[in-house]
Amino acid sequence: MNTLHRSIAFFCAICLGFCVLIVSPGLAHAQDQAAAAAEALFRSAQEAAKQGDWDTACRRFAESNRLDPAPGTVLNLARCHEELGHQASAWKFYQEAAEKLPAGDRRAEYAAAKAAELEGLVPTVSFEPPPATDPDAFKLTVNGTTYSPAMLNVPIPFDAGRVEVLVEAQGRRPVSATLELSEGQDLTYHIQLGALTAEARVHGAPSKAAKTRKTWGIASLSLGGAGAATAIFGGVWAAIELPTATDPAHCADGACDQQGANASKRGRTAVVLLGAGAAVAAVGLTVGTVLLVKKDEQSLAFEPVPGGGMLTLTSSRLPLLGAL
């Protein structure tokens, strides 16, 4: 077996090596092509920058860096955005260049100094959710980007100028706003939820009570299903045991032999299971169905009555009764 394992491992190693020999030249060629395209874009971006076309220069520097990331390209991106007045973007790229350039490189010192210079000019916005509102209950989109709840109450840097905000929540109308940011401004935006939609006003917005009702409905159906399974088991068991308990060969004149007595005892237990399971199934399935199907409020009450109890489930003042 060990010889077989070594043979399989040797064969796999040969296959892997063969694949590497085939794939590696292709990967190297693709990387060379990407590097050549990045170099061409970098030079073209430099020409655009010399002519003062900073929009074109930024786009080409960004694409060059995507194809072949380099700290020098990042530094040029930072200058591009600074010339366009994008303080937040320039600050970010200056920081990135300072971290990626080797220690002792004068460009790293320059990038770090520029990042420190711009830091005080970068506007920030802190998005504050409505009081006592679950952050997952609404969706916040800023400049086309969806923000996660972790970004709430955190000063987020932006470029000076317009910031488009959109707040959406289920059952409510969307709320949009345009913020005008100036250099160095620190703004807190208090998120507001829109008015209820017509459908939400008619049917009611999803509430904690509705979620609780759904949970109890599912639990009731599960309990009813378990009761039904118990009733079926009890019925099958009773069908097996009772014929023996009533067979004159085993029980006659009020007396039973050992086999008949055992069958009679098991039969009674089976009948109890059948009755109890059927009662639990009836109540559980009825309550669960009403809780899940009905849209209005229900109330559940138990009232003792002679010989048992009465379970009352009301919905819109229409009682559903079940004897226990």
Residue pairs with C-beta under 8 A, 6 or more apart in sequence:
34 67
34 68
35 67
35 68
37 64
37 67
38 63
38 64
38 65
38 67
38 68
38 70
38 73
39 64
39 68
41 60
41 61
41 63
41 64
41 67
42 60
42 61
42 64
42 73
42 76
44 60
45 56
45 57
45 58
45 59
45 60
45 61
45 64
45 76
45 80
46 57
46 76
48 54
48 56
48 57
48 60
49 57
49 76
49 79
49 80
54 80
54 83
54 84
55 84
57 76
57 80
58 77
58 80
58 81
58 84
61 73
61 76
61 77
61 80
62 77
64 73
65 73
65 74
65 77
71 96
71 97
71 100
71 101
71 107
72 97
72 107
74 93
74 96
74 97
74 100
75 93
75 94
75 97
75 101
75 107
75 110
75 111
77 93
78 89
78 90
78 92
78 93
78 94
78 96
78 97
78 111
78 114
79 90
80 90
81 87
81 89
81 90
81 93
81 159
82 90
82 114
82 118
85 159
85 160
85 161
86 159
87 118
87 121
87 122
87 123
87 159
87 160
87 183
88 122
88 123
88 157
88 158
88 159
89 159
90 114
90 118
91 115
91 118
91 119
91 121
91 122
91 157
92 157
94 111
94 112
94 114
94 115
94 118
95 111
95 112
95 115
97 107
97 108
97 111
98 108
98 111
98 112
98 115
101 107
101 108
101 111
102 108
120 184
121 160
121 183
121 184
122 157
122 158
122 184
123 157
123 158
123 159
123 160
123 181
123 182
123 183
123 184
123 185
123 186
123 187
124 155
124 156
124 157
124 158
124 185
124 186
124 187
125 142
125 155
125 156
125 158
125 163
125 179
125 181
125 187
125 188
125 189
126 153
126 154
126 155
126 156
126 186
126 187
126 188
126 189
127 140
127 142
127 147
127 151
127 152
127 153
127 156
127 165
127 189
127 191
128 152
128 153
128 188
128 189
128 190
128 191
129 135
129 138
129 152
129 153
129 191
130 190
130 191
130 192
130 193
133 193
135 149
135 152
136 149
137 169
137 170
138 167
138 168
138 169
138 191
138 193
139 146
139 167
139 168
139 169
140 146
140 147
140 151
140 152
140 165
140 166
140 167
140 191
141 147
141 165
141 166
141 167
141 168
142 156
142 163
142 164
142 165
142 166
143 158
143 163
143 164
144 164
155 186
158 181
159 181
160 181
160 182
160 183
160 185
161 180
161 181
162 178
162 179
162 180
162 181
163 178
163 179
163 180
163 181
164 176
164 177
164 178
164 179
165 176
165 177
165 178
165 179
165 189
166 174
166 175
166 176
167 174
167 175
167 176
167 191
167 192
167 193
167 194
168 174
169 193
169 194
170 205
170 206
171 196
171 197
171 199
171 200
171 205
171 206
172 193
172 194
172 195
172 196
172 197
172 200
172 205
173 194
173 195
173 196
173 197
174 194
175 192
175 193
175 194
177 189
179 187
179 189
181 187
196 205
203 295
204 210
204 295
209 297
213 291
213 298
214 291
214 292
216 288
216 291
217 287
217 288
217 289
217 290
217 291
217 292
218 288
218 292
219 288
220 283
220 284
220 285
220 287
220 288
220 291
221 284
221 285
221 288
221 289
221 292
222 284
222 288
223 280
223 284
223 288
224 280
224 281
224 282
224 283
224 284
224 285
224 286
224 287
224 288
225 281
225 284
225 285
226 280
226 284
227 276
227 277
227 278
227 279
227 280
227 281
227 282
227 283
227 284
227 285
228 277
228 278
228 281
228 285
229 277
230 273
230 276
230 277
230 280
230 281
231 273
231 274
231 275
231 276
231 277
231 278
231 281
232 277
233 273
233 277
234 270
234 271
234 272
234 273
234 274
234 275
234 276
234 277
235 270
235 274
237 266
237 267
237 269
237 270
237 273
238 267
238 270
238 271
238 274
240 270
241 263
241 264
241 266
241 267
241 270
242 263
242 267
242 270
244 250
244 259
244 260
244 263
244 267
245 251
245 256
245 260
245 263
245 264
245 267
247 260
250 256
250 257
250 259
250 260
250 263
251 257
251 260
251 261
251 264
256 264
279 324
282 322
283 311
283 322
283 324
286 313
286 320
286 322
287 300
287 311
287 313
290 298
290 313
290 315
290 320
291 298
294 315
296 315
296 316
297 315
298 313
298 314
298 315
299 313
299 314
300 311
300 312
300 313
301 311
301 312
301 314
302 309
302 310
302 311
302 312
302 324
303 309
303 310
303 312
304 310
305 323
308 323
308 324
309 323
309 324
310 321
310 322
310 323
310 324
311 321
311 322
311 323
311 324
312 319
312 320
312 321
313 319
313 320
313 322
314 320
